[in-house]
Every structure is written in structure tokens, then in C-alpha cells.
Amino acid sequence: MIMESHLQCSELGTYKLKVLDQYVIDSLKEMYAKCSNDHHINKNKRFRNKRHEVIDPNFKATVMKKYEGFEKTLAAIRINLQKLTENNFDKLKIELQEYITQIITSDVKEEVYRMCETIISEFSKSQSFSNIMAKLYSELLSSYNDELSDMLNIFIKSYDDIITNIKSSDGIDHQASQEAYDEFCANNDKNRLRQSMGLFMINIMRYNIIEKDYVLNIINYFQDMLFKALYEKEKKSVVDELTENIYILIVNSKNDLKDLKEWDNIIEKVNTITKLSVKDCLSLTSRSKFKHMDILDSFKQK
């Protein structure tokens, strides 16, 4: 039974208060307790199920490496070089010099050599910051010419290795398997690195770190490789990669090398490619032919 009583409220006046029977109240409490318990159980089930679905039995948590001593200093050098821009150049240069001095003063030849490897690797892997990296290289040499003398030899050896190892991807379905896809990605990474190293070579040439004759020899080497690959089967990807490197080297060095005797011969080879027919060459692509036309067009630009 519902009971009623009258209460007086100063603002609302008199109103009726309805009171539920005790058995109704008990029933509601029982229903509430049951619902709350079911919700708690279901919530725990969902949590447990979700956890079992997400966690892989073979999963291994990532463990952050903790560097100490020389390794810590080397990691700091790598991080600073990766953060380098025009805006923070002076600040990071000072920090780098402190790290370099710290390693050099330890007088451990293996550590100094590894430092040189790390620095030149970071210097030459980015096209976007190639010029500023070359500038930093030049300024570091002015302070540590003897200590960092190995860097140029390391760069030349690495560059010589990568330009003599250009793989063809013609006829390979990179979606056929995970292994094929991984190889495809690795080859693309190597191609980008080769192009970045070529641009870096041009930039350090402007700081007189590397000889102009060396750059001319590299361009000639790429062109000789190109003319050979044009008439070989399944070398279109190689021809395209050689062309990309030739384009980068010639377009970015033309103002520095155009007065040298060998330069005319290089440009004549470019002209020859633009006149070839794709149909007459087994591996010449339209892309490479037009890229050579772009090289000639760059000379018309002021």
C-alpha cells in the first residue's frame, strides 16, 4: 500500500508525500543488488577477455637500452646530429664539440674510429639537411682536423661500395611474400642512401673537403654503367636508379664543374640519352629519358 502524508513548504505550499510499502522497497533493493553484481561480473569478464585477446604469448616488452660511458656519449652525438637545423646550429655545434673532445681525450683509437663512422653516417644520410651537414663537417675539421681525418676515408669507402652494388628489381613481385617485400623495402632504402651520399659529396666538394676530379670520376662512372645497362635485359630499375644519381650530381654541381675540361664530355653523354628511342633499347625507360631532358633544361635556368 502507498501511504500519503502532508508536508508544509514555505515556498511551494502544501504537497503530498507518497511513501512506498516496505515489501516494495525490499524488492527494489534486491533488484538493484542483483543488477550491480551482474554489471561487476560482466565488466570483469570483458576485461579478462580483452586482455587475453590482446596479449600475444610470444610478446616481449620493449626494453630501453641504457647507455653508459662511451656508448652514452656516442648516442648523444647521434641524437644531436639528427636534431640539427639552421636555427639550432650554433648551440648543437658546441654540444657536439664537447662530446667529441670527451671521446678524443680518452685516447682509445677504436672509440675515435667508431665516432668518426657514426658522425659521417649521420652527415650523409639526409638530402634535406645535406648542405648544413657539410657546413658542420667543415667547421669540425677546422677544430679537429687530425682527429677526424678518418671520416673522409670512411665516407669514400662506403660510397664506393654502395655505387658498385645497384640491384635490379625488374620482374620481381614484391607482394609475393614477406621476404620479397622486405627485400624491396631494403633496396629502396639503399637507393635513397646512395642519392643522399651523392648530394653530400657535392656539398663537401664546395668546402674543399673532397676533390672536384673525384666527383667528375663518379659522374663518368655512373654514365658508363648507364650506357652498359641500356642494352641489357631486365635492367630498367637499374637504369632509373643510375639516372637519378646522374641527375643529382650534375644539376647540383654544374656551377662548380662546368669550366672543367671533362665537363663537356659529360653533357654530350646526357644529350645522347635524350636522342635514344625507348623501343631500340632493352632497358631505357621514358622516365630516364625525360630525366636527362630535365638535366639539360636546368642549364637554361638562371
C-alpha positions as CSV (number, residue, x, y, z in Angstrom):
1,M,0.0,0.0,0.0
2,I,1.2,3.5,-0.8
3,M,1.0,5.9,2.2
4,E,0.4,9.5,2.0
5,S,1.2,12.4,4.3
6,H,1.1,16.2,4.0
7,L,4.1,18.4,4.4
8,Q,4.1,22.2,4.5
9,C,6.7,24.1,2.4
10,S,7.0,27.8,2.8
11,E,7.5,28.4,-0.9
12,L,5.5,25.6,-2.5
13,G,2.7,25.3,-0.1
14,T,1.2,22.0,0.9
15,Y,2.0,18.9,-1.1
16,K,1.5,15.2,-0.7
17,L,4.5,12.8,0.1
18,K,3.9,9.3,-1.0
19,V,5.7,6.5,0.9
20,L,6.2,3.0,-0.6
21,D,5.3,-0.1,1.3
22,Q,8.3,-1.9,2.8
23,Y,8.0,-5.0,0.6
24,V,8.2,-2.8,-2.5
25,I,11.3,-1.1,-1.1
26,D,12.9,-4.5,-0.3
27,S,12.1,-5.8,-3.8
28,L,13.8,-2.7,-5.4
29,K,16.9,-3.2,-3.2
30,E,17.1,-6.8,-4.2
31,M,16.8,-5.9,-7.9
32,Y,19.4,-3.2,-7.6
33,A,21.9,-5.5,-5.8
34,K,21.4,-8.2,-8.5
35,C,22.0,-5.7,-11.3
36,S,25.0,-4.2,-9.7
37,N,26.5,-7.7,-9.1
38,D,25.9,-8.7,-12.8
39,H,27.4,-5.5,-14.0
40,H,30.5,-6.1,-11.9
41,I,30.9,-9.7,-13.2
42,N,30.3,-8.7,-16.9
43,K,32.8,-5.9,-16.5
44,N,35.4,-8.3,-15.2
45,K,34.7,-10.8,-17.9
46,R,35.0,-8.1,-20.6
47,F,38.3,-7.0,-19.1
48,R,39.6,-10.6,-18.9
49,N,38.5,-11.4,-22.4
50,K,40.0,-8.3,-23.8
51,R,43.3,-9.0,-22.0
52,H,43.5,-12.5,-23.4
53,E,42.8,-11.3,-26.9
54,V,45.4,-8.5,-26.8
55,I,48.3,-10.3,-25.2
56,D,50.4,-12.5,-27.5
57,P,52.1,-15.4,-25.7
58,N,55.2,-14.5,-27.8
59,F,55.1,-10.8,-26.9
60,K,58.2,-9.4,-25.4
61,A,58.1,-6.0,-23.8
62,T,60.4,-3.4,-25.3
63,V,63.4,-2.9,-23.1
64,M,65.0,0.5,-23.4
65,K,68.8,0.4,-23.7
66,K,70.7,2.1,-21.0
67,Y,73.9,3.5,-22.4
68,E,76.9,4.1,-20.2
69,G,80.3,5.7,-20.8
70,F,81.4,5.8,-24.4
71,E,78.2,4.3,-25.7
72,K,76.2,7.1,-23.9
73,T,78.4,9.8,-25.5
74,L,78.1,8.2,-28.9
75,A,74.3,8.0,-28.6
76,A,74.2,11.7,-27.6
77,I,76.3,12.6,-30.7
78,R,73.9,10.7,-33.0
79,I,70.8,12.3,-31.4
80,N,72.2,15.8,-31.7
81,L,73.1,15.3,-35.4
82,Q,69.5,14.1,-36.0
83,K,68.1,17.3,-34.5
84,L,70.4,19.7,-36.3
85,T,68.8,22.6,-38.2
86,E,69.8,26.1,-39.2
87,N,68.1,27.5,-36.1
88,N,70.0,25.4,-33.6
89,F,73.3,25.0,-35.5
90,D,75.5,27.1,-33.1
91,K,74.0,25.5,-30.0
92,L,74.3,21.9,-31.1
93,K,77.7,22.5,-32.6
94,I,79.0,23.5,-29.1
95,E,77.5,20.4,-27.6
96,L,78.9,18.2,-30.3
97,Q,82.4,19.6,-29.8
98,E,82.1,18.8,-26.1
99,Y,81.2,15.2,-26.8
100,I,83.9,14.8,-29.5
101,T,86.5,16.3,-27.1
102,Q,85.4,13.9,-24.4
103,I,86.0,10.8,-26.7
104,I,89.2,12.1,-28.2
105,T,90.8,12.8,-24.8
106,S,90.1,9.2,-23.8
107,D,92.7,8.3,-26.4
108,V,91.1,5.0,-27.4
109,K,91.7,4.6,-31.1
110,E,88.7,2.1,-31.6
111,E,86.3,4.6,-29.9
112,V,87.6,7.5,-32.0
113,Y,87.1,5.5,-35.2
114,R,83.6,4.4,-34.2
115,M,82.8,8.1,-33.5
116,C,84.0,9.0,-37.0
117,E,81.8,6.3,-38.5
118,T,78.8,7.5,-36.6
119,I,79.3,11.2,-37.5
120,I,79.9,10.6,-41.2
121,S,77.0,8.2,-41.4
122,E,74.6,10.8,-40.0
123,F,76.1,13.5,-42.1
124,S,75.5,11.7,-45.4
125,K,72.0,10.1,-45.0
126,S,69.7,13.1,-45.3
127,Q,69.2,15.1,-48.6
128,S,67.1,17.7,-46.8
129,F,69.9,18.8,-44.5
130,S,72.9,17.8,-46.7
131,N,74.2,21.4,-47.0
132,I,74.1,22.2,-43.3
133,M,75.7,18.8,-42.5
134,A,78.5,19.7,-44.9
135,K,78.9,23.1,-43.2
136,L,79.2,21.4,-39.8
137,Y,81.7,18.9,-41.2
138,S,83.9,21.7,-42.5
139,E,83.8,23.6,-39.2
140,L,84.5,20.5,-37.2
141,L,87.5,19.7,-39.4
142,S,88.9,23.2,-38.6
143,S,88.9,22.2,-34.9
144,Y,89.8,18.5,-35.1
145,N,91.5,18.1,-38.5
146,D,93.9,15.3,-37.4
147,E,91.4,13.6,-35.0
148,L,88.6,13.4,-37.6
149,S,90.8,12.6,-40.6
150,D,89.4,9.1,-40.9
151,M,85.9,10.4,-41.7
152,L,86.6,11.2,-45.4
153,N,88.2,7.8,-46.0
154,I,85.2,6.1,-44.3
155,F,82.8,8.1,-46.5
156,I,84.7,7.3,-49.7
157,K,84.8,3.6,-48.9
158,S,81.1,3.5,-48.1
159,Y,80.1,5.5,-51.1
160,D,82.3,3.3,-53.4
161,D,80.7,0.2,-52.0
162,I,77.1,1.4,-52.5
163,I,77.5,2.7,-56.0
164,T,79.0,-0.6,-57.2
165,N,76.1,-2.5,-55.8
166,I,72.9,-1.5,-57.6
167,K,70.4,-4.3,-57.7
168,S,67.7,-4.7,-60.4
169,S,64.1,-5.2,-59.2
170,D,62.8,-6.0,-62.7
171,G,60.4,-8.9,-62.8
172,I,60.2,-9.3,-59.0
173,D,56.8,-9.2,-57.4
174,H,57.4,-7.6,-54.1
175,Q,54.0,-8.6,-52.9
176,A,54.6,-12.3,-53.5
177,S,55.9,-12.9,-50.0
178,Q,57.0,-11.1,-46.9
179,E,60.6,-11.8,-47.7
180,A,60.2,-10.3,-51.2
181,Y,58.6,-7.2,-49.7
182,D,61.3,-6.8,-47.1
183,E,64.0,-7.0,-49.8
184,F,62.1,-4.5,-51.9
185,C,62.0,-2.0,-49.0
186,A,65.7,-2.6,-48.2
187,N,66.6,-1.9,-51.8
188,N,64.6,1.3,-51.8
189,D,66.3,2.4,-48.6
190,K,69.7,1.7,-50.2
191,N,68.8,3.7,-53.3
192,R,67.8,6.7,-51.1
193,L,71.0,6.5,-49.2
194,R,73.1,6.3,-52.4
195,Q,71.4,9.5,-53.7
196,S,71.8,11.3,-50.3
197,M,75.5,10.4,-50.2
198,G,76.0,11.7,-53.7
199,L,74.5,15.1,-52.8
200,F,76.6,15.2,-49.6
201,M,79.7,14.6,-51.8
202,I,78.8,17.6,-53.9
203,N,78.3,19.8,-50.8
204,I,81.6,18.8,-49.2
205,M,83.3,19.5,-52.5
206,R,82.2,23.1,-52.1
207,Y,84.0,23.2,-48.8
208,N,87.2,21.8,-50.5
209,I,86.9,18.6,-48.4
210,I,86.8,16.4,-51.5
211,E,88.4,17.0,-54.9
212,K,86.5,18.0,-58.0
213,D,88.2,15.3,-60.0
214,Y,86.8,12.7,-57.7
215,V,83.2,14.0,-58.4
216,L,83.9,14.0,-62.2
217,N,85.1,10.4,-62.0
218,I,81.9,9.4,-60.1
219,I,79.7,11.0,-62.8
220,N,81.6,9.3,-65.5
221,Y,81.3,6.0,-63.7
222,F,77.5,6.3,-63.5
223,Q,77.3,7.2,-67.1
224,D,79.4,4.3,-68.2
225,M,77.2,2.0,-66.1
226,L,74.1,3.5,-67.7
227,F,75.2,3.0,-71.3
228,K,76.0,-0.6,-70.5
229,A,72.7,-1.3,-68.7
230,L,70.6,0.3,-71.5
231,Y,71.1,-2.7,-73.8
232,E,70.8,-5.4,-71.1
233,K,67.6,-7.3,-70.3
234,E,65.7,-6.6,-67.1
235,K,67.8,-3.6,-66.1
236,K,65.1,-0.8,-66.2
237,S,65.1,-0.3,-62.5
238,V,68.9,-0.1,-62.6
239,V,68.8,2.5,-65.4
240,D,66.3,4.6,-63.5
241,E,68.4,4.5,-60.4
242,L,71.6,5.4,-62.3
243,T,69.7,8.3,-63.9
244,E,68.5,9.6,-60.6
245,N,72.1,9.7,-59.3
246,I,73.4,11.3,-62.5
247,Y,70.7,14.0,-62.3
248,I,71.5,14.8,-58.6
249,L,75.2,15.0,-59.3
250,I,75.1,17.1,-62.5
251,V,72.3,19.5,-61.5
252,N,73.9,20.3,-58.1
253,S,77.5,20.5,-59.4
254,K,77.1,22.3,-62.7
255,N,78.1,25.7,-61.4
256,D,81.2,24.2,-59.8
257,L,82.3,21.9,-62.6
258,K,81.2,23.5,-65.8
259,D,84.5,25.1,-66.5
260,L,86.5,21.8,-66.3
261,K,87.6,20.1,-69.5
262,E,85.8,16.8,-68.8
263,W,82.5,18.6,-68.3
264,D,81.7,18.9,-72.0
265,N,82.0,15.2,-72.5
266,I,79.6,14.5,-69.6
267,I,77.0,16.8,-71.1
268,E,77.4,15.2,-74.5
269,K,76.5,11.9,-73.0
270,V,73.4,13.4,-71.5
271,N,72.4,14.7,-75.0
272,T,72.9,11.2,-76.4
273,I,70.4,9.7,-74.0
274,T,67.8,12.2,-74.9
275,K,68.0,11.2,-78.6
276,L,67.7,7.5,-78.0
277,S,64.5,5.6,-78.7
278,V,63.0,3.6,-75.8
279,K,62.0,0.9,-78.4
280,D,65.6,0.4,-79.5
281,C,67.0,0.0,-76.0
282,L,66.1,-3.0,-73.9
283,S,66.1,-1.2,-70.6
284,L,65.7,2.5,-71.4
285,T,62.6,3.9,-69.8
286,S,60.7,7.1,-70.7
287,R,61.2,8.2,-67.1
288,S,65.0,8.1,-67.5
289,K,64.9,9.8,-71.0
290,F,62.8,12.7,-69.7
291,K,65.1,13.0,-66.6
292,H,68.0,13.6,-68.9
293,M,66.0,16.2,-70.7
294,D,65.4,17.8,-67.3
295,I,69.2,17.9,-66.8
296,L,69.6,19.9,-70.0
297,D,66.7,22.2,-69.0
298,S,68.4,23.0,-65.7
299,F,71.2,24.8,-67.7
300,K,68.7,27.2,-69.1
301,Q,67.6,28.3,-65.7
302,K,69.3,31.3,-64.2
